[in-house]
Each structure stands twice: as C-alpha cells, then as structure tokens.
C-alpha cells in the first residue's frame, strides 16, 4: 500500500467530520467579522489592508485549532482501537503511514481553510469595496501554511503517543504554548532586559523571539506582506527604527515554519518506528 492510498483514505475520512467543518465555519465567520474591526476604531483610517491584517492576526489563534482537531488522532486513535495493526497487515511500512496521514490531513485542512478564507474575503470586499489581490493571495498562502505546520505537529504527536488521551493532552499543551502563551516570553524578556514593556521601537532580538513560534513566524510574514502592499502601514523596519538585521529577513521565518512542520513529524516517526504495537 502506497502513501497515496493512505492519504486519499485520510482525506475522505476527515472530510466527513462534522466537527471539523463546524470549526471551519466558525473560523470563516470570526475572520470575516474581525476584518471589519478597523471600521470601529475611533480616529483610524480603515482600509481593506488593515481589515485583512486584523483578520490574519485573529486567524493565528483559530487556524491551529482546526489543524490540531483534524490530525491529533490520525495515528493515536487507530493505535488505541487496534485498527492500526490491520493497516500494517496490508504491508505499508510505518514511514509510509506517517507520510500518508500527514498529506491526507493537510489536504483537508488546506481545502477547509481555503474555502473559509475565500468566503471571509467576500465580506471584506463588501465592507471596504475593494480587496487587494496580491496581499490577499499572500495571506491566504500563509494561512494555509500555518494550518499545515500544525498538522505536522499534530501528526507527530499522534505518532509518538499510544492513546487518544495523551494525544489530546499534548495537542492542547502545544496549542497553549505555541499559539496563545508564546507572546508572554518576549514581553517578559523585554521587561527584564530593557526595564519596561515594549513601546515605540523595539530591539531586533525581541522580534526574533516573537517569531520563533509557528504563529509568531506566520504573523511576521503577514506583517511583511501587508506592509509591502502599502508603505503607509508600518512593517518591521519601522518597529526597529533602523536597518533590518540578517536574522529578521523573511526567509528566516519561512525556514522556521518548515522546521516546525518537519521536526515534530520526524520525532514522531522516530518514536513510532520503535514502538511495540502489540
């Protein structure tokens, strides 16, 4: 059995999940509503780009939930039920299973988030009367990329755990640590090093520390995409108040997203390949 067959089966099974599509619908609605937030800010010059930026930042909290729900039981669920042994009896090796499940679940998340974001973009266009195509496509690509990152993390966790409960616990912990609480780390470090909270310009290490998590790297790239479309919107150079160091170039954050996808998958496969399934 090839990884293609496994990926196709995973896609078909996940597409039938009402919970997953319910979450996608919630994400689409919340992103659409958030895109209108700049209109509510007093004294702010609202625009489609600012609306897109607001929606993208809110999506950094919601997209990981969709990805984790779609994939955290990909292997652990079948392993606990015993159906994984039946799958292995059809002669795929364990690496083929991990790759197939990652690709199948990623395809579902990409399709779901893509459809949801496209629907939300209609609301943005109706509200602002415009939709900057270049920035929209860049943000759409980054949004689905963030979903794939967390699918890789979830499949890695699922491959490394033997029960549903453990996979769920680690999935929740990874979401809290990487999507919700990570910002406390650079804020606390700035307070210790600089003697106060960030205000005005910030040091380069602060932006790097913010971008070391998957959601932080995503946000850093979104900021660049939106500021590149409109120079009036501040980007990282304005936050630094000086030249951009090498470690804050856009490709650094792309590499971080790739690492957050590949390393959990590799670690999960390494654990899974040595596990006794009997």
N, C-alpha and C positions, 0 to 999 in steps of 0.2 A: 504493500500500500504506500503510495507516494504522499508527500506533504500537500499536494494539490487536492487530493481526495479528502484529506483531513480538514484542510482549510475550507473547502466547499461545504462539508458537513457542518463545521462550526458556524459558518456564515448562515446557513439555513436554519440551524437550531436557534442561534441568537436573534435572528430576525423575527422569530415567533414570540419573543419575550415581550409581554405587555408592560412589564415593569420598565424595561429599557426604553421602549418607545414613549412611555409616560414621562420618563425623565427627559428625553429629548424634547418633548413638547413643552415641558416646564422650562428647560433651558432656552428654547426659542422665544417663549413668551417673556421671560425675565430679561433676556438680552434686548428684545425689542423695546420693552418698557424702559430699560436703562439707557438706551440710545437717546431718549428724549430728556434725560436729566439736565443737560446744559440749558435747555429752554426754561428750566425752573430756577436757575441760579441768578440772583439779582445782580445786575451790572455786567453780566458775562455776555460776550458776543457768541451766540450759539451758531454752530455750523455742523454740516454733516460729518466733517472730520472729527470734531470734538465729540459728537454723538457716537461715532464709531470707536473712538478711543475709550470713552466711558463704558460702552458695551463690552469692549475687549478686556478691560481690566476686571469687570464683573465676571466675565466668562472664565477668567483664570481660576476662580473659585468653584465654578459649576462643571466645567469640562472634565476635570479629574474624577468627579463623582460618576459621571456617565461611563467613563473608561473603566474605572475600578469595578462598578457593578457588572459591566459587560464581560469582564475577564477574570475576576478573582477566583471563580470556581472552575475555570477551564480545565484544570488538571486535578486539583484537590477534591472537587466534587465527584469526579469519576473514580478517583483513587479510593475514596471512602466508601462509595457504593459497590465497588468491586468491578464495575464495568471497564475500568482501565485494563485489567488483566485480559478481558475478552478482546479489547482493541489490540493489545500486544500480541495476542494469538494470531492476528491477521498479518503478522510479520513486519510491521513498521518498527524501526528502532526508536529509542527514546528521543533522540535528537529530532527525528522526523516529526514526532508528536508535538514537541515544543514549538518547532518552526511552524507547522501547520496550524496549530491552535493560535499562535501569535498572529499569523497572517489573516486567518479567518475572522478572529475577533477584531483585529484592526480594521478590516474591510467594513464590518458592521458599524464601528464607531465613526469611521470616516464618512460613510453614507449617511448615518443619522445626524451627525453634527453638520455635515454639508447641507443637508436638506433644512435643518433647523435654522442655520445661519442665513441661508437664502431667503427663508420666509421672514426672518427678522429684518433682513435688508430691505424688504418691501415696505415695512413700517418706517424705516429710516428715510427712504426715498419719499414716502408720502408726507412725512413730518417736515422734512427740510427742502423738499422739491429738487433734490439732487443726490447723487451717490457717486463719490469719486472712485472710478473703476479701479485704478492702479492700487490705491490704498486698500480698497475693499478686497481685491484678489490676494494681496499680500497678507492681510489679516486673516482671511479665510484659510489660506495655506498654513499660517502659523497656528491657527486654532485647531485644525485637524491634526497638525503635527504634535501639539500638546496632548491631544487625545491618544495618539499612537504611543507617545512616551509613557503615559500612564498605563496603557495596555501592556507594554513591555514590562513595566514594573509589576503589574498585577499578575501576568502570566509567570514571571519569575518567582513571585511569592507563592503562587498556586503550585508551581513545580516543586518548590522547596518544602511544602507543608503536606502533612498526611491527612488532615481533617478540614472540614468546612469551617469549624470554629476558629482554628488557628489562622486559616487564610483570611477570614473576615477580620480578626483582631489585628493582624499585620497590615491589612489593607486600610483599616480605619486609622491605625497609627501612622502609616505613610502619608495619608491624606492630611491628617492634622499637622504632622511635622513639616511636610513639603509644600502644602498649599495654603494653610491657614496661619501657622505659627512661625514660619521661617522669618518673616519680616521683623520679628522681635529681636532676632540675633544681630542684624546690622544696627538697629536702633539702639540696643544695649551697648554694642561695641562703640558706637559713636558717643554715647553718653560717657563711657569710661575714658576713651582716648581724648576726645575733644572737650570734655567737661560740660556738655549740654546736648540737647536734641538737635537734629539737623534743622538748619534754617538758612535760606539763601543758597549759596554754593556749598557743595559737599566734596570731600576728598575722593579720589579715584577708587581707593580700596573699599569705600562704602558702597559704591555702585557695583563693584565686582562681587562683594559679599551678598548684596541683594540678588544678583543674577546667578548665584551658584545653584539655586534650586531649579527644578524644571519650570515652575510657574514664574520664577524670577527671570530666567533666561527668556522665556516667552514674552514677558512684559517688556524686557529690554529691547527685544527685536520689534515688538509692536510700536514702541515709542519711536524707534528709528524709522519705521515705515511711514508712520503718520507725520512726523516732523519733516521727512523728506518730501512729502506731498505739499506741505505748506510751511515755508520758513518762519512764518509768524508764530507757529506752535513750537515751544521750546523743546529741544532734544537734549541728549546727554552732554553735549559741549557747553550748553548754557548752564546746566547744573554744575558742571565742573568749574566753569569760569576760566578755562584755559585749554591748552591743547589736549587732544584725546590720546591717552597712552595706548600702547600696543595691546595690553591685556583687556581693553574695553572695546576692541574692534568687533564688528558684527559677527565675524566668523568664529570668534571665541565662544559666543553664546550658541551658535549653531552646533559647534563641537560638543558643548555641554549637553544640549538636547540629545544628540546622538549617543553620548556616553550614558545618559540616564535611561536610554532605551536599551542599549546593548549590554551594559554591565549587569543589571538585575536579571536579564534573560540568561546571560552566561552563568551567573552564580546559581540561579535556579536550576538550570540544566545540569550543572556540575553536581549539585545535591541530589537531583532526581536520578541521575545516571548511576549513583551509588546506593540508592535506596532499595531496601528489601520490600517488595510489594506483596509478599505472601502474608 
